[in-house]
């Protein structure tokens, strides 16, 4: 899951300038910013429908739906916003699609029993993905090419599910559902994986923007934990809502939220004090089974939270400051993975 801002190309204008066009001619070529404002787009993988929904966030309507692979779960956007990577949890590949037109350009094969799930596309261009069935993490380079590079790093644990990667890509961390552990993987190859037991059934995971604190939510014990990302020692323990399936740090680095599946809400944790500051009701506890919220995603300005409601085939858009559910966006069956593409200047 990811948010990306992209610029608008000026190549046609530059070509006309080099051909000797006047300033007046060039003004006529420039797009009118009020005529067709750039749109923010939400991408949603639908794990039961085996497809991907595209939602125009200005109108709130689904504008496209395309078939994908078997049981798509998490997805990520490339740094320049031109490509989407879909983790094909029901098979063994990561599929790479162009955001313009959603044409699949390559399937990256990870090997027998891979079951790829957690996925992160780093600014360097390297793509990281967990492979549950192989107890490993893959680092994929030049994924847009038919023959790219694949490096596999073993976690040594069963069910390596969700993923976080250090800003300098020196390490990655997984939550291991079946082993009920959190594992640090040295991506330099200098150290063996380090696994610790954190609460009951850790699943959600997120690293602070400065890379100095690793936050984990344990769905079985209704808790969140702040860990030292190097030693894996627990620094803080925080009680959350019920069944905190996901955890995500705000891009501004001031708070984290957990997606509390059985409460139908979000717990907001102040990262400086490691205290719960409030809860946001996305749905009521009685409605939680009908919505079954899973994946969460911040807008890059931290003003909106998007919550995938897998059972009701919707994504809730929540205003962070007020806690109000602004609207519910209709998507395909079992909407799960989320990514937002925000062109420069888009609202």
C-alpha positions, 0 to 999 in steps of 0.5 A: 500500500502506498501514496505517490505524487507525480509531476506533469510532463513538460516534454511537448512544450520543450520540444516546441520551444526548441523548434522556435515557437513564440511565447504566445504559441507556447502559451496556447499549448500549455494545459488549462489547469482549471479545465482538467484538474489532475485527479487523485486515484484510489486503487483497490485489490479485490481478493474475492473478485480477483480484480482491481478497482479504480476509484476517482476520489474527486467524484467518489465513483469507481471508474474502472475494474480490471481482472488480476491474478488469483486472490490479490492482496496488498499492492504498491505504487512505484516511486514515479507513480507509473506502475502498480505491483500486485501481490498475488497471494493465491499464487506465486507471482507479483504482477506489474501493471501500468497505472495508465490503462492498467495493462500488465507488463510482467509477472515476476515469478517467486517460486513454488508455494510463494504466496506473496503478501506484504509489499513495499516499493522503496524510493530507490526503485527496489520492490520488497515482498513477503513470500509466506510459503517460502518463509522469506522476503524478496528484493526485486530490482528492475521489475519492469523488465522481463528479466529483473534481479531477485534476491531472497532473504529467509525469515526462518518463520512461518507465515511471514505476512506483513512487511516494513523496510528501513529507509536505507534498505539495510533491514526489513521486518515481518510479522509472522502469523503462524510462528506468532513472531516479529522478525528482523532480516538483515538485508546486507547479509551480515547477520542472521534473522532475529525473531521475538515474540510480541504479544499474541498474534502480531500482524500490523507493522509500521516503521516511523519515518526516521526509522528509529521505532518499529510499531507492531499491533498484536491482534490476539492480545489487543495491544500495540508495541513500540520496539527498538528496530535493531535489538527488537526489545519492547520499549512501550506497550499500549492497549488498543481496541479489539483485534488490531489487525493493522497498524500504520504510522501517519506520514507526519510521524506524530501518531499511529492508528490501529484498525480494530476489526472487532470494534469497527474503529481505529485507535489513535496512538500518540507516538511521543507519549505512547498513549492512546489519545482517542478512538475513531468509530468507522462503524459500530461494534454491532456492524463490525462483522458486516464491514470487516475492516482490514487494510488502512491507508493515510493520504500523504497530507495525513488529513484522510484515512482510507479503511478497506471494509472487506465484507461490505465491498466498500472503502470508508474515507475518514476525516482524521481531525473530526473522525467523521466518515465522509463517504463509503466508496463502492469497490469489488468483492473483498476490497483489501489492498489500497494505494493512492496516486496523487498528481501534483496539484490534485486535491 
